[in-house]
Amino acid sequence: MSKHFEDARYYLGRATEHAKAGVAEELEPVETRVKELVGREDEEPEPEPSRLDKLQADLKRIEERAEGEAREAVASARERVAEYRGKDAAAAE
């Protein structure tokens, strides 16, 4: 007998879920119309970034910083090489 009650409870829960979804679907146009009349837009809060998103943003920032530092180091090395070559050319004359 207990199994019958468990089954009935399960199907009652399913029926409730379907009824809730049906009511939400039927009331969606009404909700939209009321929000338009009141002047409220459909405001969905922006979701917080996940851990993966945060890590990807951090890695992107670190990558950009490393690229900038590498460019500066290359530019500095080129300047030193140019100065060195300039001194050699002046000494040879």
C-alpha distances in whole Angstrom, upper triangle without the diagonal:
4,5,5,7,9,10,11,13,15,16,17,19,20,21,23,25,26,27,29,31,32,33,35,37,38,39,41,44,44,44,47,49,49,49,53,54,53,55,52,52,49,49,47,48,49,47,48,49,47,49,50,52,53,54,56,58,59,60,62,64,65,66,68,69,70,72,74,75,76,78,80,80,82,84,85,86,88,90,91,92,94,96,96,98,100,101,102,104,106,107,108,110
4,5,5,6,9,10,11,12,14,15,17,19,20,21,23,25,26,27,29,30,31,33,35,36,37,39,42,42,42,45,47,47,47,50,52,51,53,50,49,46,46,44,45,46,44,45,46,44,45,46,48,50,51,52,54,56,57,58,60,61,62,64,66,67,68,71,72,72,75,76,77,78,81,82,83,84,87,88,88,90,92,93,94,96,98,99,100,103,104,105,107
4,5,5,6,9,10,10,12,14,15,17,18,20,21,23,24,26,27,29,30,32,33,35,36,38,41,41,41,43,46,46,46,49,51,50,52,49,48,45,45,43,44,45,42,44,45,42,44,45,46,48,49,50,53,54,55,56,59,60,60,63,64,65,66,69,70,71,73,75,75,76,79,80,81,82,85,86,86,88,90,91,92,94,96,97,98,101,102,103,105
4,5,5,6,9,10,11,12,14,15,16,18,20,21,22,24,26,27,28,30,31,33,34,36,39,39,39,42,44,44,45,48,49,49,50,48,47,44,45,42,44,45,43,44,46,44,45,46,48,50,51,52,54,55,56,58,60,61,62,64,66,67,68,70,71,72,74,76,77,78,80,82,82,84,86,87,88,90,92,93,94,96,98,98,100,102,103,104,107
4,5,5,6,8,10,10,12,14,15,16,18,20,21,22,24,25,27,28,30,31,32,34,38,38,37,40,42,42,43,46,47,46,48,45,45,42,42,40,41,43,41,42,44,42,43,45,46,48,49,50,52,54,55,56,58,60,61,62,64,65,67,69,70,71,73,75,76,77,79,80,81,83,85,86,87,89,91,92,93,95,97,97,99,101,102,103,106
4,5,5,6,9,10,11,12,14,15,17,19,20,21,23,24,26,27,29,30,32,33,37,37,36,39,41,41,41,45,46,45,47,44,43,40,40,38,39,40,38,39,41,39,40,41,43,45,46,47,49,50,51,53,55,56,57,59,61,62,63,65,67,67,69,71,72,73,75,77,78,79,81,83,83,85,87,88,89,91,93,94,95,97,99,100,102
4,5,5,6,8,10,11,12,14,15,17,18,20,21,22,24,26,27,29,30,32,35,35,35,38,40,40,41,44,45,45,46,43,43,39,40,38,39,40,38,40,41,39,41,41,43,45,46,47,49,51,52,53,55,56,57,59,61,62,63,65,67,67,69,71,72,73,75,77,78,79,81,83,83,85,87,88,89,91,93,94,95,97,99,100,102
4,5,5,6,9,10,10,12,14,15,16,18,20,21,22,24,26,27,28,30,33,33,33,36,38,38,39,42,43,43,44,42,41,38,39,37,38,40,38,40,41,40,42,43,44,46,47,48,50,52,53,54,56,58,58,60,62,63,64,66,68,69,70,73,74,75,77,78,79,81,83,84,85,87,89,90,91,93,95,95,97,99,100,101,103
4,6,5,6,9,10,10,12,14,15,16,19,20,21,23,24,26,27,29,32,32,31,34,37,36,37,40,41,41,42,40,39,36,36,34,35,37,35,37,38,37,39,40,41,43,45,46,47,49,50,51,53,55,56,58,59,61,62,64,65,66,68,70,71,72,74,76,77,78,80,81,82,84,86,87,88,90,92,93,94,96,98,99,101
4,5,5,6,9,10,11,13,14,15,17,18,20,21,23,24,26,27,31,31,31,33,36,35,36,39,40,40,41,39,38,34,35,33,34,35,33,35,36,34,36,37,39,41,42,43,45,46,48,49,51,52,53,55,57,58,59,61,63,63,65,67,68,69,71,73,74,75,77,79,80,81,83,84,85,87,89,90,91,93,95,96,98
4,5,5,6,8,10,10,12,14,15,16,18,20,21,22,24,26,29,29,29,32,34,34,35,38,39,39,40,38,37,34,35,33,34,36,34,36,38,36,38,39,40,42,44,44,46,48,49,50,52,54,54,56,58,59,60,62,64,65,66,68,70,71,72,74,75,76,79,80,81,82,85,86,87,88,91,91,93,95,96,97,99
4,5,5,6,9,10,10,12,14,15,16,18,20,21,22,24,27,27,27,30,32,32,33,36,37,37,38,36,35,32,33,32,33,35,33,36,37,36,38,39,40,42,44,45,46,48,50,50,52,54,55,56,58,60,61,63,64,65,67,69,70,71,73,75,76,77,79,81,82,83,85,86,87,89,91,92,93,95,97,98,100
4,5,5,6,9,10,11,12,14,15,17,18,20,21,23,26,26,26,28,31,30,31,34,35,35,36,34,33,30,30,29,30,32,30,32,34,32,35,36,36,38,40,41,42,45,46,47,49,50,51,53,55,56,57,59,61,62,63,65,66,68,69,71,72,73,75,77,78,79,81,83,84,85,87,88,90,92,93,94,96
4,5,5,6,9,10,11,12,14,15,17,18,20,21,24,25,25,27,30,30,30,33,35,35,36,33,32,29,30,28,30,31,29,32,33,32,34,35,36,38,40,40,42,44,45,46,48,50,50,52,54,55,56,58,60,61,62,64,66,66,68,70,71,72,74,76,77,78,80,82,83,84,86,87,88,91,92,93,95
4,5,5,6,9,10,10,12,14,15,16,18,20,23,23,23,26,28,28,29,32,33,33,35,33,32,29,30,29,30,32,31,33,35,34,37,38,38,40,42,43,44,46,48,48,50,52,53,54,56,58,58,60,62,63,64,67,68,69,70,72,74,75,77,78,79,81,83,84,85,87,89,90,91,93,95,95,97
4,5,5,6,9,10,11,12,14,15,16,18,21,21,21,24,26,26,27,30,31,31,32,30,29,26,27,26,28,30,29,31,33,32,35,36,36,39,41,41,42,45,46,47,48,51,51,53,55,56,57,59,61,62,63,65,66,67,69,71,72,73,75,77,78,79,81,83,84,85,87,88,90,91,93,94,96
4,5,5,6,9,10,11,12,14,15,17,20,21,20,22,25,25,25,28,30,30,31,28,27,24,25,23,25,27,26,28,30,29,32,33,33,35,37,38,39,41,43,43,45,47,48,49,51,53,53,55,57,58,59,61,63,64,65,67,69,70,72,73,74,76,78,79,80,82,84,85,86,88,90,91,92
4,5,5,6,9,10,10,12,14,15,18,19,19,21,24,24,25,28,29,30,31,28,27,24,26,24,27,28,27,30,32,31,34,34,35,37,39,39,40,43,44,44,46,49,49,50,53,54,55,56,59,59,60,63,64,65,66,69,70,71,73,75,75,77,79,80,81,83,85,86,87,89,91,92,93
4,5,5,6,9,10,10,12,14,17,17,18,20,22,22,23,26,27,28,29,27,27,24,25,24,27,29,28,31,33,33,36,37,37,39,41,41,42,45,46,46,48,51,51,52,54,56,57,58,60,62,62,64,66,67,68,70,72,73,75,77,77,79,81,82,83,85,87,88,89,91,93,94,95
4,5,5,6,9,10,11,12,16,16,15,18,20,20,21,24,25,25,26,24,23,20,22,21,23,25,25,28,30,30,33,34,33,36,38,38,39,42,43,43,45,48,48,49,51,53,54,55,57,59,59,61,63,64,65,67,69,70,72,74,75,76,78,79,80,82,84,85,86,88,90,91,93
4,6,5,6,9,10,11,14,15,15,17,19,20,20,23,24,25,26,23,22,19,21,20,22,24,23,26,28,28,32,32,32,34,37,36,37,40,41,41,43,46,46,47,49,51,51,53,55,56,57,59,61,62,63,65,67,68,69,71,72,73,75,77,78,79,82,83,84,85,87,88,90
4,5,5,6,9,10,13,14,14,16,18,19,20,22,24,25,26,24,23,20,23,22,25,27,26,30,32,32,35,35,35,37,40,40,40,43,45,44,46,49,49,50,52,54,54,56,58,59,60,62,64,65,66,68,70,70,72,74,75,76,78,80,80,82,84,85,86,88,90,91,93
4,5,5,6,8,11,11,12,14,16,16,18,20,21,22,23,22,21,19,21,21,24,26,26,29,32,32,35,36,35,38,40,40,41,44,45,45,46,49,50,50,53,55,55,56,59,60,60,62,64,65,66,68,70,71,72,75,76,76,79,80,81,82,85,86,87,89,91,92,93
4,6,5,6,10,10,9,12,14,15,15,18,19,20,21,19,18,15,17,17,20,22,22,26,28,29,32,33,32,34,37,37,37,40,42,41,43,46,46,47,49,51,51,52,55,56,57,59,61,62,63,65,66,67,69,71,72,73,75,77,77,79,81,82,83,85,87,88,89
4,6,5,8,10,10,12,14,15,16,18,20,21,22,20,18,16,18,18,21,23,24,27,29,30,33,33,32,35,38,37,37,41,42,41,43,46,46,47,49,51,51,52,55,56,57,59,61,61,62,65,66,67,68,71,72,72,75,76,77,78,81,82,83,84,87,88,89
4,6,7,8,10,11,13,14,16,17,18,20,21,20,19,17,20,20,24,26,27,30,32,33,37,37,36,38,41,41,41,44,45,45,46,49,50,50,52,54,54,56,58,59,60,62,64,65,65,68,69,70,71,74,75,75,78,80,80,81,84,85,86,87,90,91,92
4,6,5,6,9,10,11,12,14,15,16,18,17,16,15,17,18,21,24,25,28,31,32,36,36,35,37,40,40,39,43,44,44,45,48,49,49,51,53,53,54,57,58,59,60,63,64,64,67,68,69,70,73,74,74,76,78,79,80,83,84,85,86,89,90,91
4,5,5,6,9,10,11,12,14,15,16,15,14,12,15,15,19,21,22,26,28,29,33,33,32,34,37,37,36,40,41,40,42,45,45,45,48,50,50,51,54,55,55,57,59,60,61,63,65,65,67,69,70,71,73,75,76,76,79,80,81,83,85,86,87
4,5,5,6,9,10,11,12,14,15,14,14,12,16,17,21,23,25,28,31,32,36,36,34,37,40,39,38,42,43,42,43,47,47,47,49,52,51,52,55,56,56,58,61,61,62,64,66,66,68,70,71,72,74,76,76,77,80,81,82,83,86,87,88
4,5,5,6,9,10,11,12,14,13,14,13,16,18,21,24,26,29,32,34,37,38,36,38,41,41,40,43,45,44,45,49,49,49,51,54,53,54,57,58,58,60,63,63,64,66,68,68,70,72,73,74,76,78,79,79,82,84,84,85,88,89,90
4,5,5,6,9,10,10,12,11,11,10,13,14,18,21,22,26,29,30,34,35,33,35,38,38,37,40,42,41,42,45,46,46,48,50,50,51,54,55,55,57,60,60,61,63,65,66,67,69,71,71,73,75,76,77,79,81,81,83,85,86,87
4,6,5,6,9,10,10,9,9,8,12,14,17,20,22,25,28,30,34,34,32,34,37,36,35,39,41,39,40,44,44,44,46,49,48,49,52,53,53,55,58,58,58,61,63,63,64,67,68,68,70,73,73,74,77,78,79,80,83,84,85
4,5,5,6,9,10,10,10,11,14,17,20,23,25,29,31,33,37,38,35,37,41,40,39,42,44,43,43,47,47,47,49,52,51,52,55,56,56,58,60,61,61,64,66,66,67,70,71,71,73,75,76,77,79,81,81,83,85,86,87
4,5,5,6,8,9,10,11,14,17,20,23,25,28,31,33,37,38,36,37,41,40,39,42,44,43,44,47,48,47,49,52,52,52,55,57,57,58,61,62,62,64,66,67,68,70,72,72,74,76,77,77,80,82,82,83,86,87,88
4,5,5,6,5,6,7,10,13,16,19,22,25,28,30,34,35,32,34,37,37,36,39,41,40,40,44,44,44,46,48,48,49,51,53,53,54,57,58,58,60,63,63,64,67,68,68,70,72,73,74,76,78,78,80,82,83,84
4,6,5,6,7,9,12,15,18,21,24,27,30,32,36,36,34,35,39,38,37,40,42,40,41,44,45,44,46,49,49,49,52,53,53,54,57,58,58,60,63,63,64,66,68,68,69,72,73,73,76,78,78,79,82,83,84
4,5,8,10,12,15,18,21,24,27,30,33,35,39,40,37,39,42,41,40,43,45,44,44,48,48,47,49,52,52,52,55,57,56,57,60,61,61,63,66,66,67,69,71,71,72,75,76,76,79,81,81,82,85,86,87
4,6,9,11,13,17,19,22,25,28,31,34,37,38,36,37,40,40,38,41,44,42,42,46,47,46,48,51,51,50,53,55,55,56,59,60,60,62,64,65,65,68,70,70,71,74,75,75,77,80,80,81,83,85,86
4,6,10,11,15,17,20,23,26,29,32,35,36,33,35,38,37,36,39,41,39,39,43,44,43,44,48,47,47,50,52,52,53,56,57,56,58,61,61,62,65,66,66,68,70,71,71,74,76,76,77,80,81,82
4,7,8,11,14,17,20,23,26,28,32,33,30,31,35,34,33,36,38,37,37,40,41,40,42,45,45,45,48,50,49,51,54,55,54,57,59,59,60,63,64,64,66,69,69,70,72,74,75,76,78,80,81
4,6,9,12,14,17,20,23,26,29,30,27,29,32,31,30,33,35,34,34,38,39,37,39,42,42,42,45,47,47,48,51,52,52,54,56,57,58,60,62,62,64,66,67,67,70,72,72,73,76,77,78
4,6,10,12,15,18,21,23,27,28,25,27,30,29,28,31,34,32,33,36,37,36,38,41,41,42,44,46,46,48,50,51,51,54,56,56,57,60,61,61,63,66,66,67,70,71,72,73,76,77,78
4,6,9,12,15,18,21,24,25,23,24,27,27,25,28,31,30,30,33,35,34,36,39,39,39,42,44,44,45,48,49,49,51,53,54,55,57,59,59,61,63,64,65,67,69,70,71,73,75,76
4,6,9,12,15,17,21,22,19,21,24,24,23,26,28,27,28,31,32,32,34,36,37,37,40,42,42,43,46,47,47,49,52,52,53,56,57,58,59,62,63,63,66,67,68,70,72,73,74
4,6,9,12,15,18,19,17,18,22,22,20,23,26,25,25,28,30,30,31,34,35,35,37,39,40,41,43,45,45,47,49,50,51,53,55,56,57,59,61,61,63,65,66,67,70,71,72
4,6,9,12,15,16,14,15,18,18,17,20,22,21,22,25,26,26,28,30,31,31,34,36,36,37,40,41,42,44,46,47,48,50,51,52,54,56,57,58,60,62,63,64,66,68,69
4,6,9,12,13,11,13,16,16,15,18,20,20,21,24,25,25,27,29,30,31,33,35,36,37,39,41,42,43,45,46,48,50,51,52,54,56,57,58,60,62,63,64,66,67,69
4,6,9,11,9,10,13,14,13,15,18,18,19,21,23,23,25,27,28,29,31,33,34,35,37,39,40,41,43,44,46,47,49,50,52,53,55,56,58,59,61,62,64,65,67
4,7,8,6,6,10,10,10,12,14,15,16,18,19,20,22,24,25,26,28,30,31,32,34,35,37,38,40,41,43,44,46,47,49,50,52,53,55,56,58,59,61,62,64
4,5,5,6,9,10,11,12,14,15,17,18,20,21,23,24,26,27,29,30,32,33,35,36,38,39,40,42,44,45,46,48,50,51,52,54,56,57,58,60,62,63,65
4,5,5,6,9,10,10,12,14,15,16,18,20,21,22,24,26,27,28,30,32,33,34,36,37,38,40,42,43,44,46,48,49,50,52,54,55,57,58,60,61,63
4,5,5,6,9,10,10,12,14,15,16,18,20,21,22,24,26,26,28,30,31,32,34,36,37,38,40,42,43,44,46,47,49,50,52,53,55,57,58,59,61
4,5,5,6,9,10,10,12,14,15,16,18,20,21,23,24,25,27,29,30,31,33,35,36,37,39,41,42,43,45,46,48,49,51,52,54,55,57,58,60
4,5,5,6,9,10,11,12,14,15,17,18,20,21,23,24,26,27,29,30,32,33,35,36,38,39,41,42,44,45,46,48,50,51,52,54,56,57,59
4,5,5,6,8,10,10,12,14,15,16,18,20,21,22,24,26,27,28,30,31,32,34,36,37,38,40,42,43,44,46,48,49,50,52,54,55,57
4,5,5,6,9,10,10,12,14,15,16,18,20,21,22,24,25,27,28,30,31,33,35,36,37,39,40,42,43,45,46,48,49,51,52,53,55
4,5,5,6,9,10,11,12,14,15,17,18,20,21,23,24,26,27,29,30,32,33,35,36,38,39,41,42,43,45,47,48,50,51,53,55
4,5,5,6,8,10,11,12,14,15,16,18,20,21,22,24,26,27,28,30,32,33,34,36,38,39,40,42,44,45,47,48,49,51,53
4,5,5,6,9,10,10,12,14,15,16,18,20,21,22,24,25,26,28,30,31,32,34,36,37,38,40,42,43,44,46,48,49,51
4,5,5,6,9,10,10,12,14,15,17,18,20,21,23,24,26,27,29,30,31,33,35,36,37,39,41,42,43,45,47,48,50
4,5,5,6,9,10,11,12,14,15,17,18,20,21,23,24,26,27,29,30,32,33,35,36,38,39,41,42,44,45,47,49
4,5,5,6,9,10,10,12,14,15,16,18,20,21,22,24,26,27,28,30,32,33,34,36,37,39,40,42,43,45,47
4,5,5,6,9,10,10,12,14,15,16,18,20,21,22,24,26,27,28,30,31,33,34,36,37,39,41,42,43,45
4,5,5,6,9,10,11,12,14,15,17,18,20,21,23,25,26,27,29,30,32,33,35,36,37,39,41,42,44
4,5,5,6,9,10,11,12,14,15,17,18,20,21,23,24,26,27,29,30,32,33,35,36,38,39,41,43
4,5,5,6,9,10,10,12,14,15,16,18,20,21,22,24,26,27,28,30,32,33,34,36,37,39,41
4,5,5,6,9,10,11,12,14,15,16,18,20,21,22,24,26,27,28,30,31,33,35,36,37,39
4,5,5,6,9,10,11,12,14,15,17,19,20,21,23,24,26,27,29,30,32,33,35,36,38
4,5,5,6,9,10,10,12,14,15,17,18,20,21,22,24,26,27,29,30,32,33,35,37
4,5,5,6,9,10,10,12,14,15,16,18,20,21,22,24,26,27,28,30,32,33,35
4,5,5,6,9,10,11,12,14,15,16,18,20,21,22,24,26,27,29,30,32,33
4,5,5,6,9,10,11,12,14,15,17,18,20,21,23,24,26,27,29,30,32
4,5,5,6,9,10,11,12,14,15,16,18,20,21,23,24,26,27,29,31
4,5,5,6,9,10,10,12,14,15,16,18,20,21,22,24,26,27,29
4,5,5,6,9,10,11,12,14,15,16,18,20,21,23,24,26,27
4,5,5,6,9,10,11,12,14,15,17,19,20,21,23,25,26
4,5,5,6,9,10,10,12,14,15,17,18,20,21,23,25
4,5,5,6,9,10,10,12,14,15,16,18,20,21,23
4,5,5,6,9,10,10,12,14,15,16,18,20,22
4,5,5,6,9,10,11,12,14,15,17,18,20
4,5,5,6,8,10,11,12,14,15,17,19
4,5,5,6,9,10,11,12,14,15,17
4,5,5,6,9,10,11,12,14,16
4,5,5,6,9,10,11,12,15
4,5,5,6,9,10,11,13
4,5,5,6,9,10,11
4,5,5,6,9,10
4,5,5,6,9
4,5,5,7
4,6,6
4,5
4
